[in-house]
Amino acid sequence: MLPVLDEEIARHRIARRVAMEFQDGDVVNLGIGIPTLVSDYIPENIRVIFQTENGVVGAGPKP
C-alpha cells in the first residue's frame, strides 16, 4: 500500500521532479497549477526562459 501524501507536499514533489528535466537554455510554456511551482526548483546553474499566457516572466519593467 502506498503512503498517503498531503496534497501540497505531493504538488511540490511533482514540481521538483519536473524541474530536474530542464536543460540550460530551455524555453518553457507554463500552465496553471503545478507548473507555476516548477520555477522554484530550477538549479541555479541552469538558465530557463519561462513564458506564460500573459507573456514572458521577468522580461522587464511593467508597461
DSSP file (Angstrom, degrees, kcal/mol; ACC not computed):
  #  RESIDUE AA STRUCTURE BP1 BP2  ACC     N-H-->O    O-->H-N    N-H-->O    O-->H-N    TCO  KAPPA ALPHA  PHI   PSI    X-CA   Y-CA   Z-CA
    1    1 A M              0   0    0      0, 0.0     0, 0.0     0, 0.0     0, 0.0   0.000 360.0 360.0 360.0 134.9    0.0    0.0    0.0
    2    2 A L        -     0   0    0      1,-0.1     2,-0.1     0, 0.0     0, 0.0  -0.514 360.0-106.8 -78.5 146.1    1.3    3.4   -0.9
    3    3 A P        -     0   0    0      0, 0.0     2,-0.5     0, 0.0    -1,-0.1  -0.409  32.7-114.0 -69.8 149.5    1.6    6.1    1.8
    4    4 A V        -     0   0    0     -2,-0.1     2,-0.4     0, 0.0     0, 0.0  -0.735  33.4-156.8 -85.2 127.5   -0.9    8.9    1.7
    5    5 A L        -     0   0    0     -2,-0.5     2,-0.1     2,-0.0     3,-0.0  -0.830  23.3-108.0-106.4 143.8    0.7   12.3    1.0
    6    6 A D     >  -     0   0    0     -2,-0.4     4,-2.5     1,-0.1     5,-0.2  -0.454  34.1-122.1 -59.4 138.7   -0.6   15.7    1.8
    7    7 A E  H  > S+     0   0    0      1,-0.2     4,-2.3     2,-0.2     5,-0.1   0.881 110.7  49.9 -56.7 -42.3   -1.8   17.3   -1.4
    8    8 A E  H  > S+     0   0    0      2,-0.2     4,-2.0     1,-0.2    -1,-0.2   0.901 110.5  49.5 -66.4 -40.4    0.6   20.3   -1.1
    9    9 A I  H  > S+     0   0    0      1,-0.2     4,-2.2     2,-0.2    -2,-0.2   0.919 111.0  50.6 -62.5 -43.3    3.6   18.1   -0.5
   10   10 A A  H  X S+     0   0    0     -4,-2.5     4,-2.4     1,-0.2    -2,-0.2   0.906 108.0  52.4 -61.7 -42.6    2.7   16.0   -3.5
   11   11 A R  H  X S+     0   0    0     -4,-2.3     4,-2.3     1,-0.2    -1,-0.2   0.913 111.6  46.0 -60.4 -43.6    2.4   19.1   -5.7
   12   12 A H  H  X S+     0   0    0     -4,-2.0     4,-2.5     2,-0.2    -1,-0.2   0.856 110.1  53.7 -70.5 -34.4    5.8   20.3   -4.7
   13   13 A R  H  X S+     0   0    0     -4,-2.2     4,-2.1     2,-0.2    -2,-0.2   0.920 110.2  47.4 -63.4 -43.1    7.3   16.8   -5.2
   14   14 A I  H  X S+     0   0    0     -4,-2.4     4,-2.5     2,-0.2    -2,-0.2   0.937 112.4  49.2 -62.6 -46.7    6.0   16.7   -8.7
   15   15 A A  H  X S+     0   0    0     -4,-2.3     4,-2.2     1,-0.2    -2,-0.2   0.902 110.4  50.9 -60.5 -42.3    7.3   20.3   -9.4
   16   16 A R  H  X S+     0   0    0     -4,-2.5     4,-0.9     1,-0.2    -1,-0.2   0.902 111.4  48.1 -62.4 -41.9   10.7   19.4   -8.1
   17   17 A R  H >< S+     0   0    0     -4,-2.1     3,-0.6     1,-0.2     4,-0.3   0.903 110.5  50.6 -67.4 -41.4   10.9   16.2  -10.3
   18   18 A V  H >< S+     0   0    0     -4,-2.5     3,-2.1     1,-0.2     4,-0.4   0.907 103.8  59.4 -61.6 -42.1    9.8   18.1  -13.4
   19   19 A A  H >< S+     0   0    0     -4,-2.2     3,-1.0     1,-0.3    -1,-0.2   0.779  94.2  65.8 -59.5 -26.9   12.5   20.8  -12.8
   20   20 A M  T << S+     0   0    0     -4,-0.9    -1,-0.3    -3,-0.6    -2,-0.2   0.683  93.1  62.3 -68.7 -16.6   15.1   18.1  -13.0
   21   21 A E  T <  S+     0   0    0     -3,-2.1    -1,-0.2    -4,-0.3    -2,-0.2   0.676  81.9 101.7 -82.4 -18.3   14.2   17.6  -16.7
   22   22 A F    <   -     0   0    0     -3,-1.0     2,-0.3    -4,-0.4    26,-0.1  -0.357  54.4-159.1 -73.4 146.6   15.2   21.1  -17.8
   23   23 A Q    >   -     0   0    0     -2,-0.1     3,-2.1    24,-0.1    23,-0.1  -0.858  38.4 -76.7-119.2 158.2   18.5   21.8  -19.5
   24   24 A D  T 3  S+     0   0    0     -2,-0.3    24,-0.2     1,-0.3    22,-0.1  -0.281 118.5  19.9 -54.4 129.4   20.3   25.1  -19.9
   25   25 A G  T 3  S+     0   0    0     22,-3.4    -1,-0.3     1,-0.3    23,-0.2   0.402  85.6 149.5  91.5  -1.6   18.7   27.3  -22.5
   26   26 A D    <   -     0   0    0     -3,-2.1    23,-2.7    21,-0.4     2,-0.5  -0.318  38.4-145.4 -63.5 147.4   15.3   25.6  -22.4
   27   27 A V  E     -a   49   0A   0     21,-0.2     2,-0.4    23,-0.0    23,-0.2  -0.981  20.9-167.5-113.8 125.9   12.2   27.7  -23.2
   28   28 A V  E     -a   50   0A   0     21,-3.2    23,-3.0    -2,-0.5     2,-0.7  -0.949  19.0-148.3-124.8 131.4    9.2   26.6  -21.2
   29   29 A N  E     -a   51   0A   0     -2,-0.4     2,-0.3    21,-0.2    23,-0.2  -0.879  25.5-148.2 -96.1 114.4    5.5   27.5  -21.5
   30   30 A L        -     0   0    0     21,-3.0    23,-0.4    -2,-0.7     2,-0.1  -0.625  10.8-163.2 -86.9 138.8    3.9   27.4  -18.1
   31   31 A G        -     0   0    0     -2,-0.3     2,-0.3     1,-0.1    -1,-0.1  -0.229  35.9 -75.4 -97.3-164.3    0.3   26.4  -17.5
   32   32 A I  S    S+     0   0    0      3,-0.1     2,-0.4    -2,-0.1    -1,-0.1  -0.689  94.2  13.9 -96.1 149.7   -1.7   27.0  -14.4
   33   33 A G  S >  S+     0   0    0     -2,-0.3     3,-1.6     1,-0.2     4,-0.4  -0.767 126.3  12.7  97.1-132.0   -1.4   25.0  -11.2
   34   34 A I  T >> S+     0   0    0     -2,-0.4     3,-2.3     1,-0.3     4,-0.8   0.856 119.3  66.3 -53.6 -40.6    1.6   22.7  -10.5
   35   35 A P  H >> S+     0   0    0      0, 0.0     3,-0.7     0, 0.0     4,-0.5   0.820  92.7  61.6 -54.6 -29.2    3.6   24.2  -13.4
   36   36 A T  H <4 S+     0   0    0     -3,-1.6    -2,-0.2     1,-0.2     3,-0.2   0.709 101.4  53.4 -70.2 -17.0    3.8   27.6  -11.6
   37   37 A L  H X4 S+     0   0    0     -3,-2.3     3,-1.7    -4,-0.4     4,-0.3   0.695  87.7  81.6 -85.2 -21.0    5.7   25.8   -8.8
   38   38 A V  H X< S+     0   0    0     -4,-0.8     3,-2.2    -3,-0.7     4,-0.2   0.847  80.3  63.5 -57.5 -39.0    8.4   24.4  -11.1
   39   39 A S  G >< S+     0   0    0     -4,-0.5     3,-0.9     1,-0.3    -1,-0.3   0.746  91.9  66.6 -61.5 -22.1   10.4   27.6  -11.3
   40   40 A D  G <  S+     0   0    0     -3,-1.7    -1,-0.3     1,-0.2    -2,-0.2   0.673 104.2  45.1 -68.9 -16.1   11.1   27.3   -7.5
   41   41 A Y  G <  S+     0   0    0     -3,-2.2    -1,-0.2    -4,-0.3    -2,-0.2   0.250  76.3 122.8-116.9  11.4   13.1   24.2   -8.1
   42   42 A I    <   -     0   0    0     -3,-0.9   -22,-0.1    -4,-0.2   -23,-0.0  -0.617  69.5-112.2 -73.7 128.5   15.3   25.1  -11.1
   43   43 A P    >   -     0   0    0      0, 0.0     3,-1.9     0, 0.0    -1,-0.1  -0.291  22.2-119.6 -59.6 147.0   19.0   24.6  -10.2
   44   44 A E  T 3  S+     0   0    0      1,-0.3    -2,-0.1     3,-0.1    -3,-0.0   0.756 111.2  58.2 -61.7 -25.9   21.0   27.9  -10.0
   45   45 A N  T 3  S+     0   0    0      2,-0.0     2,-0.5   -21,-0.0    -1,-0.3   0.402  93.0  82.5 -87.4   4.8   23.4   26.8  -12.8
   46   46 A I    <   -     0   0    0     -3,-1.9     2,-0.6   -22,-0.1   -22,-0.1  -0.935  66.0-152.9-111.9 127.9   20.5   26.3  -15.3
   47   47 A R        +     0   0    0     -2,-0.5   -22,-3.4     2,-0.0   -21,-0.4  -0.894  20.9 173.5-100.3 121.0   19.1   29.2  -17.3
   48   48 A V        -     0   0    0     -2,-0.6     2,-0.6   -23,-0.2   -21,-0.2  -0.985  24.6-142.0-127.6 136.8   15.5   28.6  -18.3
   49   49 A I  E     -a   27   0A   0    -23,-2.7   -21,-3.2    -2,-0.4     2,-0.4  -0.881  18.8-156.0 -99.4 123.5   13.2   31.1  -20.0
   50   50 A F  E     -a   28   0A   0     -2,-0.6     7,-1.5     7,-0.3     2,-0.4  -0.835   9.2-171.6-102.1 136.6    9.6   30.9  -18.8
   51   51 A Q  E     -aB  29  56A   0    -23,-3.0   -21,-3.0    -2,-0.4     2,-0.2  -0.980   5.6-174.3-123.6 138.1    6.7   32.0  -20.9
   52   52 A T  E >   - B   0  55A   0      3,-2.5     3,-1.9    -2,-0.4   -21,-0.1  -0.735  45.5 -94.6-122.8 174.8    3.1   32.3  -19.6
   53   53 A E  T 3  S+     0   0    0    -23,-0.4     3,-0.1     1,-0.3   -22,-0.1   0.771 127.5  52.8 -59.4 -24.6   -0.2   33.1  -21.1
   54   54 A N  T 3  S-     0   0    0      1,-0.3    -1,-0.3     0, 0.0     2,-0.3   0.464 123.2 -94.4 -90.9  -2.1    0.4   36.7  -20.0
   55   55 A G  E <   -B   52   0A   0     -3,-1.9    -3,-2.5     2,-0.0    -1,-0.3  -0.765  69.8 -16.2 121.3-168.7    3.8   36.9  -21.7
   56   56 A V  E >   -B   51   0A   0     -2,-0.3     3,-0.8    -5,-0.2     2,-0.4  -0.542  65.7-124.5 -77.1 133.9    7.4   36.4  -20.6
   57   57 A V  T 3  S+     0   0    0     -7,-1.5    -7,-0.3    -2,-0.3    -1,-0.1  -0.644  87.3   0.2 -80.9 128.8    8.1   36.4  -16.9
   58   58 A G  T 3  S+     0   0    0     -2,-0.4    -1,-0.2     2,-0.1    -2,-0.0   0.780  83.6 137.8  70.9  28.6   10.6   38.9  -15.6
   59   59 A A  S <  S-     0   0    0     -3,-0.8    -2,-0.1     1,-0.2    -1,-0.1   0.566  71.5 -56.2 -85.4  -8.1   11.4   40.4  -19.0
   60   60 A G  S    S-     0   0    0      0, 0.0    -1,-0.2     0, 0.0    -2,-0.1  -0.977  80.8 -27.6 159.5-170.9   11.5   44.0  -17.9
   61   61 A P  S    S-     0   0    0      0, 0.0    -2,-0.0     0, 0.0     0, 0.0  -0.233  71.6 -89.6 -69.6 160.1    9.6   46.7  -16.1
   62   62 A K              0   0    0      1,-0.1     0, 0.0     0, 0.0     0, 0.0  -0.412 360.0 360.0 -65.6 144.1    5.8   46.9  -16.1
   63   63 A P              0   0    0      0, 0.0    -1,-0.1     0, 0.0     0, 0.0   0.511 360.0 360.0 -66.8 360.0    4.4   48.8  -19.1
